[in-house]
Amino acid sequence: MYYFYILKCKDKTLYCGMTKDLKRRETEHNAGKGSAYVRSRGGGKIIYNEKFRTLSKALKREAEVKTFTKLKKLELIKYGKHT
């Protein structure tokens, strides 16, 4: 399984990513081993995820959600999966 996720950084910004292991990825982000974006914001917490059977589908969802405004991302987090 693959996961698309949204991580809320310590500065309240949102980061979109993809992983096979949510717990490991959050730990990496908080240890400064994740993306430069999250590292520069001091880490964060995964607050939303969606599960996919294929890497391709997870990557497509990540690309789609990255185009969303912050408000639309917050609505997704609050109300669930909307495409």
Secondary structure, DSSP 4 states (H G I P E B T S, - for coil): -EEEEEEEETTS-EEEEEES-HHHHHHHHHTT-S-HHHHTTT-EEEEEEEEESSHHHHHHHHHHHHTS-HHHHHHHHHH----
